[in-house]
Amino acid sequence: MKVLVINCGSSSLKYQLFDMDNKSVLAKGLVERIGLNEGMLKHTPAGKDKVEISDNIPNHKVAVKMMLDALLDENHGVLKSISEISAVGHRVVHGGEKFSGSVRITDEVMNVLKECVELAPLHNPPNIVGIEAARELLPDVPMVGVFDTAFHQTMPNYAYIYGVPYELYEKYGVRRYGFHGTSHRFVSAEAAKMLNKPIEETKLVTLHLGNGSSISAVKNGKSIDNSMGFTPLEGILMGTRSGNIDPAIVPFIMEKEGLSTDEMNNYLNKKCGVYGVSGVSSDFRDLEDAANNGNNRAQLALQIFAYQAKKFIGSYVAAMNGLDAIVFTGGIGENSSTTRKMICEDMEFFGIKIDEEKNQVRGKQADISAEAAKTKVLVIPTNEELMIAMDTVALI
């Protein structure tokens, strides 16, 4: 069975085609600059060189068509017929409280997704557009929606209700939702295997660290808390997102800087985080280089990031009354030995201590704990696309 996984952004479309008989990737690619000048398709068939095709890509329907043409191309394609695609799985950022798991996409589901747009105005609209384009071009192929928020629907109400009038939750859905759920679900399952324990008997803190970062408490295989909240803006500071700040700072800055509501929202999402603190970059590789060359603000940004991650780990250990392992994933978590070291330093009270040599691993599954450490420290590359494909197969 061949399953196509699609992840649509506002001006991009990522895809992977899986052979689910052996869970191998047949091809993957990226269509970028959709709706902008000089669009580009980057397509990589398994075992072959990457192919790049420039073209005008005015909308997501054209992008989906380019992707399908690439998969069918006689030179760099991997399909003889579009009928070989058994199903399509779509990443959807926000499912609100409507979906506690992945669902087969129907007209009714599409209507609910549109109702969730106000909860994720930056993410859900392109997700929806991508689904609509795929449904139009592949009308006979079953499609599944897999939600970033679904894994966190097991959070207890005392973890997700905010300290605002309860009526706001009832009227507008103002609550913590949590994000990166597909990633947290995948790595917690892999961690249980590495620990050789049933997932129902594990207590894990999973750290998905990238340009957007979230941290989860996963107890007995279920998410009981996540650092992100009503939106992906909450939590630790990120590449360009502020993370947790005093709410009173918002009207203060708006008044001082003369910003509108939309401008302030953009400011907190695009101008803050490690980029705002350092004044250097939102890319942690640039920050590490600058810090090593004596840039104090870059060093400060890295310290804040590590310190805030430590605080979440500590609070989640308290919430779960114990800890078997912490798991690093995401672009930074998988590849930055410096960040992992800074977060794990001075955590011996929790039984956390890493082996300096083992910590040099990049992008590979590994146990980087010191030999005598009571709590495991694991690096597990996430595979959200495979998780989406597996959910898609299960549903169809």
N, C-alpha and C positions, 0 to 999 in steps of 0.2 A: 504494500500500500504506500502510495506517495502522497505526502501532505505538504502543502505550501503554507508557510508562515509569513504573515505580513505585519509590519509595524510602521504606520504612517505618522509622520510629523507634519508640521504646517507647510514645509517646503521640501520634504524628503520622504522617501519610501525605502525601508530596509526589507529584505526578504531572504528566506532560506527555503530550499526544497529538500525535504527529508525522504529517504527510503525507510519507512518505519519497520520493515522486516528485520533490519539490522541497526536501525537508528543512526544511519550514516547520512552525511550531508552531500547531496548530489551537486548542488550549486548554491551560491549565495551572492548577494549583490546589494547595491545602493543606487537609488535614483535621487539625485540632489538638484537643488536650485529649481524646483517645480514652481512655475509661475514667475520666475525671474529670468534674466538674460543668461544665455549660454548654459542650458541644462546639460546634465551629464549622467549617463548610466555607466556604472562600474560593475561588471559581471564576472564572477570567478567560478568556472566549472571545476569540480573536484579533479585534482591531479593535472590541471592545465593552467596556463597563464591567464592573468586578468585581462579582460577586454574592456576598453573604454570607448563609449560612443557619445559624441556631442550632438545635441539637437535642441530645437525649441520644444519645451515641455510646458505647455500653458496650464495644465491642470492634472489632477490625480488620475483621471481616466486615461489620459495619454501616457502617464507614468506606468500604470498597470499594464497597458497595451505593450509598451516597450519592454517591460519585464517578461511578459508572456512570449513576445517575439524572440527575446534573447534565449529563453528556455527551450524554444522550438527551433532555433537557428541550426542549419545543417552543419556549420563549422564549430560553433562553440556552445550549441544547445545540448540538453541532456534528455529531452523528450522527443518522441516521434509524433505524438498526438496530444492535444490538450486533454483528451479523455483519460489520459494516464493519471491526472490529478484527481485523487479520490475525495479530497476535502481541503478547505482553507481555514487556517486558524488566524484570528486577528488579535493583536494586543490592543486592549482598551484600558485607558488609565483609570477612569472613574465609573464605578457601577453603583455608587451610593449605597443605600441599604437594600436596594432591590435585588442584588445578586450576591449570594454567599458562596457561589462557585461558578465555574464556567457554564455557558449556555449555548445551545444551538440558536443561531440567529434567525429570527422571524420578523415579520412586519411589526408585530407587537413589541418585540425586544428593541427594534430600532426606535420606536416611539419612546420607550423608556430611556434609551440612551440620550435621546434629544432632550428629555426632561432633566438629565444630569449635566447638561452643558454648563449651567450657571455654577455648578460646583467645581468644574474644571474647564474654564473658558479658554485656556491656552492649549489644552491637550485633547479634550474630547472631540471638538469640531473636526480636526484633521483625521482622527480615528474614524469618525462617522463617514467622512467623505471617502476615505479609502475603502471602507466596507461597501458603500454604495457603488463605487466604481467597479469593485471586484464582482459584486452581485450582478451588475449590468453585463459585464463581459463574460462571466462564468455563471449563467443563470441556472444551470442544472447541477452545479457543484454545491454540496452542503457546506455551510460555513458556521464557525464557532467563534464566540467572543470569550476571551480570557482576560479577567480584570485584575489590575494591580491592587485594587482594594479588597478583593474577595477573601484572600487569606486572613485578613485582619478582622473579618466579621465575627470571629470568635472572641474578640476582646470583651471583657465584662463592662457593664454600663458605667461602673465607677472609674474605669480607665478611659472611657471615651466622652463622658459628659463634661463640658466646660463649666466654669463658675459664672455663668450668665443665666438670666431667667430661663427656666425650663421650657417656657412657651416658645422660645426661639428654636429649640430643638424640634419641638412638635410642629411648628409652622414652616420652618425653613431648612430643617436638617442640619442645624449648626452643631457639630460634634467632631470628635477625632475620627478620621477614617483610616489613616495609615496608607503607605504606598510601597512600591517595589515588592509587593506581596508574592509575585511569581518567583522572583529571585530568592527571597527569604524562604519560601516553601521548598525550592529546589535544594539550596545549600543545607538546610536543616535535615532534609532526608539523607543527603550524602554524608553529613556529619555523623548521623546515627550509624551508618554503615561503617565509617572509619572508627567509631568508638566501639563497634561490635555490640551495640545495645539496641533493643527495640526502641523505636522513636517515641513510643508511649511512656518510656521510662527516662527521658532525657530532659535536661534543663540547659538551654543554649541561649547565648546572646550572639545574634548574627549582625554583622556590620557590613552593609552594602555601601561602600565608599567610592564615590566618583564625583563628577561635577555636581550631581545631586546625590546627597547622602542620607541614608536612613538606618536606624538601628532598631532591632526588634528583640523582644523577650519571647522566646518560643519554649513553652513548657508542655511536655508530653506531646509534642508534635503540633501544638496549636499556638497561634499568636495570641499573647495576652496583652501586649502593648507594642507601640511603634512610635518612634520619635517624631515622625511627620504627623500632621494633624488634619484640620479641615481642608488644608491644601498642602502641596509639597514644599511650602515656604517655611513651615515650622520645623524645629529640631536643632541640630548642630549647624553652625555656619557652613556654607558650602562654597562652590566656585564663585557664584555671583549672588547667591541668596543669603539674606541676613541670618536665617535661623531665629531662635528665640530672642526676643528683645522685650523690654518693658513696653506695653501697649501705649503708654502715654507719650512715648517717643514719636509715634506716628503723627498725631496732630501738631506736636511741637515742631517737627521738621517741616510739615506742610505749611505751617504759618511762617516760619523763618525763611523758607526757600520759595514760598509762593507756588506750591505744587497742587495740582488738582488730584482727585481721588485716583484716576487712571495713571497719572504721572507718578504718584506716590507708590502705587502698586508695582509699576514698572521699575521704579527706583529700588525697592526692596528686593525685587527678583533679579534685576540685571546689573545693579551698580554696587552691590554690597558684598558680603561674604569675604573670602580671603582676598578677592580682587580689591574690594574696598579698603580693607585693612592694610594690605601690602602696597597698593598702588602700582604693583608690578604686573600681575597676571592672575587669571583664574585657573591656570594650568599648574598643577602641583610640581611638575618637572621643572618649570621655570622658577617656581618659588624655592625649590631645593637648591637650584643653581645659584639663585640670588642670595639665599641665606648662607651658602658655603663661601660666597664672595664678600660676606660682611654686611649684607643688607639687613638692618635690624628689624624693619617692618615686615619683611618676608619671613624672618625667623619668628617674629611675634605671631604672624598669621598661622604658621605651622603649630606653634605652641598652643594657641587658642583652640585650634581644631582638635589636637590631641587631648587637651584638658577637658573639653566638652564631651568628647567620646568617652573618656574615663568616667565622667560623672554619670553618663547614661548606663555604662556597664555596672557601676556600683549600685545605682538605683534599681536596676533590673535584677541583680543578684538578691537584693532585699525583697523585691516583689515575688520572686520565685522561691525564696528561702533555700538558695543553693545554686550551684553552677557546675556543669560537667565540662563545658568547653565554650570558648569564644571562637567565632568563625569570621575570617576576613574574606570579603569578596568585592566585586566591582573593580573598575579600572585601577583605582588607587589601592584598594585593599589587596588585590591580587599581585600588584607589581611594585609597590613602594615599600621596600624594607625599612626605610627611614621612618615612615609614618607608623608602620606596625611597631617598630621599636619604641617610638615616643609614646604611643598609647599604652604599651605593656610595661613600661618602666614603672617601678615603685608600686607594683600591684601584687607583691608577694603575699599580702594578707589574704587575698582571694585564691592563693595557690597558683598565681599566674607568673610564669617566668619563661622567657624564650631562649633558645639556643642561637647565639649570634651567627654561627656558620649555617645552620638550617634556615635561618631567616633570610638568607640571600636568594631564596627561590623567587622566581618571577613566572606568573601565569600557569603554575602547575599545582595540582593537589598535593598538599604536604602537611605533615605534623611538624610544627616548628617549636614545640615545647622543649624546655630543658628536661633532661632525663628525670630529675627528681621532682618536677612540677606536678602538683596534685590536679591542676586544671589544665586541660589540653588547649593549645592554641593552634587552630587549623587554618590553612589557606585552601579555599575551594573555589576555583573558577566557576562563575555562575553560567547557567545555560538556560536562559528564559525561553529561547526559541524552541529548544527541545521540550521543555515543560509544556509550552503551548501546543506543540505537535502531539504530545502524549495525551493531553486533555482532549484534544480534537478527536483523536482516534477513539478514546473512551466514550465520547458522546455520540459518535456516529456508528 
